[in-house]
Amino acid sequence: GAQGRALLEASWLVDDPQVVALEVGARSVLGAEKERRVWDAAWRDWLIEQYGSIAHAEKIWGQAVWRHREQPTGPPDEVLAAAGPGSPAVSAYRRFVDDLVSRRTGEIRRMLEEMGWRALVGVRRSWGGPPETFPLDAASGVVHADFVSLEVTGLLVDENARAQAEQVTTYARGVGAGKPVIWRSVAAEAGALDQQAEQVQV
């Protein structure tokens, strides 16, 4: 928005030859239930846009929309933490988040282009983590980016973590039509970059 544009203009990043890329979004997760409530108004508007009314959405789902202080809200943490694909309402909320993130990423990309931005633009996404923190899907907004940056803190803790990161990396490359995928926050020993390159070659 206007605040981001002002910061970029004040820092002269657009014209800085040492800046090779800008990563959009400081977080790879939407957050826990209380944090997600900031998007409740947008969720309500999306429901009306997609279904015509809250009541019609509930009729199609066969369940009531979750509410906080009598207003529509997103799924509770315990619902997201449950194993399995979830309910139609959970699927709808995931589509809402994808739309929200994609639209906002597109707005940022268009703003950067208007400013004459020449460096690469990446999106930060999650490779896993507790489902109740709502990890952002690599597909969300990737059409507006030049690369995907996966947050892989704790990657080298065990083989299961590494295997999951490899799977999400392959998925990110697929939904990004082959766009580069980088691992960030690895905090790994020497040789990790060679390991990454070897593991994600497809």
C-alpha positions, 0 to 999 in steps of 0.5 A: 500500500501507500506505506510500503511505497513510501518506505521504498521511495525513502530507501531508494531501493528501486534504484539501488544496483546492489538489490537483486531481489525483494521478498514479498511478505515477512511471514510464511503463515497466516497465523493462529486463530486470534491473529487470523481474525484481522481478516474476518471482514474480508472473509465475510465479504468474500463469502457474500461475493462467492455465495450471494449470502452467508445463509446460502454458503451455510446451506451449500456447506451443510454447516454453520459458518464459525462466528466470533462475537456474532460475526463470521470468522475463520476456522478455530485452531482445533479444526485446522489441527484435526487430521484429514481434508476438513469440511467444505467450510474449511476448503472455502476458507482456504480458497479465500486465503489463496484469493486474498494473498494472490490479490494482495501480491498482485497489487504489490507487484503492480505497484513495484512495476509502476515505480520502475522496479527492475529486481526480482520479486519473490514470495515467502511461503511455508514448507510445513509446520503446525496446521493451526498456524495456517501455513501459506500455500506456495501456489498463493500469488506465485503467478505474480512472483519470479521465485518462491522462498520457502521458510525451512527453519529446522530443516536438518533436525531429522530425515522426516523434516527433510523429506517434507521440505523436498516434497513441498519444494517439488510442489512449489516448482510445479505450481510455479511453472518451474520458477526457482525455489529457494530455501531460507532460514536453513542455518545449515552446515557447509554443503547445504546448498549443494545438497539442496541443488541435488535434492530438488533437481527434477 
